[in-house]
Amino acid sequence: MAELYSRRSFLAGVLTAGMLSAATGYLLTRREPVTLTLATGAEPTGGGRNLLINLWNDLHPDVRIVPKEINSSTQDQFAKFTENRADIYNLDAIHIPRFAEAGRIDPIVPRNDISLLGPVRRVCQVEGETERLWAVPFNADVGMLYRRVADKRAADSEPGLDDVLATGSFTGQLDTVGVQTDEAFVINVLEHALAQDDAILDADGVVSYSLGQWKTALAPLADALRSRKVDAQTGEEDTVRAFQRDNLRYMRNWPVWFPGVDRQESAEPETAAIRLGRLPVGVLGGQSLAVDRDTPHREEAEQVIHFLTDTPAQKLLATYGFAPTGLDAYIDEELEDAAPQLSIVRYAVEGARPRPVHSGYAAFAQRFKEHTHAYLYQGEQLTQRFVQDMQEALR
């Protein structure tokens, strides 16, 4: 295992050096220095994004990026991001429609030739167009099923969620204590519903309004929670801690946590391996970079976005656990050798479903959380009001 991580570190170094060469295509000549503010949430783990930003700044002393971390949630990201002046926004996929509808971002034509995976492109694309995007994908994301393997020689096929729940050794983000953890809860509940009925949420993010469908799709999860077969956590970090502390067999989490979890568990005598598997249908996540409509430095902002989202950047981010947005990173032989889980991540992203692509998503998520949490934890039945609230939010 130490050899695997030395190869991964070596590859990250090689890719970093390669970025220096690739960056020559983005060099800008200016008479006066420019500082670009990048509004973003906190980096989840690893430092890959900050490394890319530092690379740009080292190569472009006259056009510097200054990240501005803004603590926000699904409910208030639009308000918090737009009340702070920025030239570039790093947006969660679910917020792109609201920023576009409000006229806060301008479309951009990617200059690079990255082959974006289908679901990743669709959530960013200007409706009715083939080239322009509201935001250029920075990293993809998708829910994955981690599994602890005690014996590499034993049969180890990917299980279904029903089988996972039956073990009583599973943890995921299936509870919430406030706005900072609400979205993780919503995503996890959607994934369990999709495991039972993949028509609950289609490939375009259109949600079902059939009350009967929802009752049937969520019943197995409700039964598992009430019989205490699920270790319900409220966030990704808490889930990792529960998985490690209690030596659980399965965990639902994002792929970006894999390098850290894998590295730590490789030292545990009872763990032969940590492997990533697909959920029956994962929910698509990820961040994308958009240009503020009022920036006085549009040309520079676009150049920064091209650099941060091009294929060399994607390969570098992949060494830190991020899911790449384009095909080239997934089929790179050296990268596959250092991070063999990438092929599984690719298929999970390609089969993922987006959450409703709508400017009213935040309202939808809030009402969805209220109804489903009361159903799963207080035993309140889902009624037609649940369906009506979803319809009103997405009208």
Residue pairs with C-beta under 8 A, 6 or more apart in sequence:
1 263
1 266
4 338
5 263
7 337
7 338
8 259
8 319
8 338
8 339
11 319
11 334
11 335
11 338
12 316
12 319
12 320
14 334
15 312
15 315
15 316
15 319
16 51
16 55
16 316
18 312
19 52
19 55
19 312
19 313
19 316
20 55
20 59
22 307
22 310
22 312
23 55
23 56
23 59
23 60
23 307
26 56
26 60
26 303
26 304
26 306
26 307
27 59
27 60
28 60
28 62
28 63
28 299
28 300
28 303
29 62
30 62
30 63
30 300
32 62
33 61
33 62
33 63
33 64
34 62
34 63
34 64
34 297
34 300
35 64
35 66
36 63
36 64
36 65
36 66
36 87
36 88
36 295
36 297
36 300
36 301
36 304
37 66
37 68
37 84
37 85
37 86
37 87
37 88
38 53
38 65
38 66
38 67
38 68
38 86
38 87
38 88
38 89
38 90
38 289
38 304
39 68
39 70
39 81
39 84
39 86
39 88
39 89
39 90
40 49
40 67
40 68
40 69
40 70
40 89
40 90
40 287
41 69
41 70
41 71
41 72
41 77
41 90
41 92
41 287
42 69
42 71
43 49
43 50
44 236
44 254
44 256
44 257
45 256
45 257
45 260
45 320
45 321
46 256
46 259
46 260
46 320
46 321
46 322
47 320
48 316
48 317
48 319
48 320
48 321
48 322
49 138
49 139
49 317
50 67
51 316
51 320
52 307
52 308
52 313
52 316
52 317
53 65
53 67
53 308
56 65
56 304
56 307
56 308
57 64
57 65
63 300
63 303
63 304
65 88
65 304
68 84
68 86
70 77
70 80
70 81
70 84
71 80
72 80
72 81
73 179
73 180
73 182
73 183
74 92
74 94
74 179
74 182
74 183
74 186
74 361
74 362
74 365
74 366
75 179
75 182
75 362
75 365
75 366
76 179
77 91
77 92
77 95
77 362
78 95
78 98
78 99
78 102
78 362
81 89
81 91
81 95
81 99
82 99
82 102
82 104
86 292
86 295
87 291
87 292
87 295
87 297
87 300
87 301
88 289
88 290
88 291
88 292
88 295
88 301
88 304
88 305
89 99
89 104
89 105
89 135
89 289
89 290
89 292
90 138
90 287
90 288
90 289
91 99
91 135
91 287
91 288
91 289
91 290
92 285
92 286
92 287
93 123
93 124
93 284
93 285
93 286
93 287
93 288
93 354
93 355
94 355
94 357
94 361
94 362
94 365
95 361
96 105
96 123
96 124
96 134
96 135
96 288
96 290
96 357
97 134
97 357
97 358
97 359
97 361
98 359
98 360
98 361
98 362
99 105
99 134
99 135
99 290
100 134
100 359
101 359
102 359
103 293
104 292
104 293
105 134
105 135
105 290
105 291
105 292
105 293
106 290
106 291
106 292
106 293
106 298
107 126
107 129
107 132
107 133
107 134
108 132
108 133
108 134
108 135
108 136
108 290
108 291
108 302
108 305
109 131
109 132
109 133
110 131
110 133
110 136
110 306
110 309
111 302
111 306
112 306
112 309
112 310
112 311
113 311
114 309
114 310
114 311
114 314
114 325
114 326
114 328
115 326
115 327
115 328
116 137
116 325
116 326
117 140
117 325
117 326
117 327
117 346
117 349
117 350
118 350
119 203
119 284
119 349
119 350
119 352
119 353
119 354
120 137
120 140
120 284
120 286
120 325
120 326
120 349
121 133
121 137
122 204
122 354
122 357
123 205
123 284
123 288
123 354
123 357
124 133
124 134
124 135
124 136
124 137
124 288
125 132
125 133
125 134
126 132
126 133
126 134
133 288
134 288
134 290
135 288
135 289
135 290
136 288
136 289
136 290
136 305
136 306
136 309
137 286
137 287
137 288
137 309
137 325
137 326
138 286
138 287
138 288
138 289
138 308
138 309
138 325
139 286
139 287
139 314
139 317
139 322
139 323
139 324
139 325
140 284
140 285
140 286
140 322
140 323
140 324
140 325
140 349
141 254
141 255
141 256
141 284
141 285
141 286
141 287
141 322
141 323
142 254
142 255
142 282
142 283
142 284
142 285
142 323
142 345
142 348
142 349
142 352
143 187
143 188
143 191
143 252
143 253
143 254
143 279
143 282
143 283
143 285
143 348
143 352
144 252
144 253
144 254
144 255
144 258
144 276
144 277
144 278
144 279
144 282
144 344
144 345
144 348
145 158
145 159
145 161
145 164
145 250
145 251
145 252
145 276
145 277
145 278
145 279
146 243
146 250
146 251
146 252
146 253
146 258
146 261
146 274
146 275
146 276
146 277
147 156
147 159
147 249
147 250
147 251
147 274
147 275
147 277
148 243
148 247
148 248
148 249
148 250
148 265
148 271
148 273
148 274
149 156
149 271
149 272
149 273
149 274
149 275
150 270
150 271
150 272
151 272
152 272
152 273
156 275
158 277
158 278
159 250
159 277
160 195
160 280
161 192
161 195
161 220
161 279
161 280
162 195
162 220
164 170
164 250
165 220
165 221
165 224
165 229
165 230
166 229
167 229
167 249
167 250
168 228
168 229
169 248
169 249
169 250
170 229
170 230
170 231
170 248
170 249
170 250
170 251
170 252
171 230
171 231
171 232
171 233
171 239
171 242
171 243
171 246
171 248
171 250
171 251
171 252
172 188
172 230
172 232
172 233
172 239
172 251
172 252
172 253
173 181
173 184
173 185
173 187
173 188
173 233
173 234
173 235
173 236
173 239
173 252
173 253
174 185
174 188
174 189
174 192
174 221
174 225
174 230
174 232
174 233
174 376
175 181
175 185
175 232
175 233
175 234
175 373
175 377
176 182
176 184
176 185
176 234
176 369
176 373
177 234
180 235
181 234
181 235
182 365
182 366
182 369
183 365
184 234
184 235
184 236
185 234
185 369
185 373
186 355
186 365
186 368
186 369
186 372
187 283
187 285
187 355
188 252
189 218
189 221
189 368
189 372
189 376
190 200
190 201
190 283
190 353
190 355
191 252
191 279
191 281
191 282
191 283
192 217
192 218
192 220
192 221
193 200
193 201
193 214
193 217
193 218
193 221
194 200
194 201
194 217
194 279
194 280
194 281
194 283
194 353
195 279
195 280
195 281
196 216
196 217
196 218
196 219
196 220
197 208
197 213
197 216
197 217
198 280
198 281
198 353
199 208
199 213
200 207
200 208
200 213
200 214
200 217
201 207
201 208
201 283
201 353
201 355
201 356
202 353
203 353
203 354
204 354
204 357
205 353
205 354
205 355
205 356
205 357
205 358
206 356
207 356
207 364
207 390
207 394
208 214
209 387
209 390
209 391
210 387
211 382
211 383
211 384
211 386
211 387
214 382
214 386
214 387
215 382
218 372
218 375
218 376
218 382
221 230
221 376
222 375
222 376
224 230
225 232
225 376
225 377
226 379
231 242
231 246
231 248
233 239
233 242
236 253
236 254
236 257
239 251
239 252
239 253
240 251
240 253
240 257
240 260
240 261
242 248
242 251
243 251
243 261
244 261
244 264
244 265
247 270
252 279
253 261
254 285
255 276
255 321
255 322
255 323
255 341
255 345
256 320
256 321
256 322
256 323
257 321
258 274
258 276
258 321
258 341
259 320
259 321
260 321
261 274
262 274
265 271
265 274
266 273
266 274
275 341
276 341
276 344
276 345
277 344
278 344
278 347
278 348
278 351
279 348
281 351
281 352
281 353
282 348
282 349
282 351
282 352
282 353
283 352
283 353
283 354
283 355
284 349
284 352
284 353
284 354
284 355
286 323
286 325
289 304
289 305
289 308
289 309
291 298
291 301
291 302
291 305
292 301
295 301
307 313
309 325
311 326
311 328
311 329
314 324
314 325
314 326
314 328
314 329
315 324
315 328
315 329
315 332
315 335
317 324
318 324
318 329
318 335
318 339
318 342
319 335
319 338
319 339
323 345
323 349
324 330
324 342
324 346
327 346
329 335
329 342
330 336
330 342
330 343
330 345
330 346
335 342
336 342
336 343
355 361
355 365
356 364
356 394
358 364
358 394
360 393
360 394
360 395
361 393
361 394
363 392
363 393
364 390
364 393
364 394
366 393
367 386
367 389
367 390
367 392
367 393
368 389
368 390
371 382
371 385
371 386
371 389
372 382
372 386
374 380
375 381
375 382
